Amino acid sequence: MKRWVERLVSRIKGYEYVFDSDLSIWTLVSVSLRRLVWLLRGNLKSVFLRQKLCVVFLGPGVSWRNARLIQFGRGVTFERGTIVDGLSKRGVEIGDNVMIGPYCVIRASGLTNLGVGVRIGKQSSLDAYSYVGAGGGVFIGDFVIMGQHVSFHAENHLYDRIDIPIKNQGTTRKGITVEDDCWIGSNTIFLDGAHVGRGCVIAAGTVVRGNVPAYSVVAGVPGRVIKDRRVAAVASEFDPTVELPPVGKS
């Protein structure tokens, strides 16, 4: 049975998927039944709101708002309590096999000031209780893994005047980009204008702003580059005893 389920999952995901050898058959049955229920729920909701069938897994309590502006590929999972609002200029685009964790919120704008939108690339993940505020646009690449409570704030409020409320002074928007193959630790905060290059590791609790060079390890408030992964990789080729220190859990 395990091999049959592996073949089915591999076909859905589009790449070979192998279960851990210690996974019990009863756990596999339990998880498979739950995923089947989520698949049925996802198709029913997709047909009702978007008038199309799709391979999408929906946990209980998931809310799609402005669903016609939400596009996603095959095998996407929206876990329990997730809210996704497509209202924006470009909408929300989610690639194949993306996982949106429990109680995440993804949104870009209100009715009076449309935001740019969101793109999350294939096989990326956003873990529990994370927030994507995409007024200026949030663009996440492929194979990006993120921990819990990660937040994106692609907008800043103007506050120069003191004679009118800050909320009425307007905003500035630059957008946030995280390129492919990054690891983002828990409780990381991305500020408007942040651009993280390919292959970066962002330590847990970091506040990210400005440009981060590719293959950097970043930590701190505000975040600073503490290591270049390419240098460490070259060193390890010559000295197999070299170990990279941990920079935070995801």
Number of C-alpha atoms within 10 A of each C-alpha: 9 15 11 9 16 15 16 14 17 14 13 17 18 13 10 12 16 13 12 7 7 6 10 11 11 9 10 15 14 10 12 14 12 13 17 13 15 21 21 16 17 24 20 17 21 20 12 12 14 17 12 11 13 20 20 25 22 28 21 15 14 20 18 19 15 16 19 16 18 21 14 20 16 18 23 26 22 28 22 19 19 23 21 22 22 24 23 24 17 17 23 28 17 23 20 22 23 27 22 26 23 22 20 25 20 23 24 29 19 12 8 6 13 16 25 21 29 28 20 24 22 23 20 25 22 25 21 22 19 25 21 22 23 28 30 25 31 29 18 23 21 20 20 24 21 25 22 22 21 25 22 24 23 26 22 16 13 13 14 9 9 8 6 10 9 14 10 10 13 11 15 13 18 16 25 28 22 24 19 21 20 26 24 27 24 23 21 27 24 25 20 26 22 22 21 27 20 20 21 26 26 30 23 25 21 23 21 25 19 14 13 21 16 19 20 23 22 26 23 16 13 12 21 17 16 12 16 16 17 13 11 13 13 10 14 14 10 9 10 8 9 12 10 11 6 7 15 17 16 19
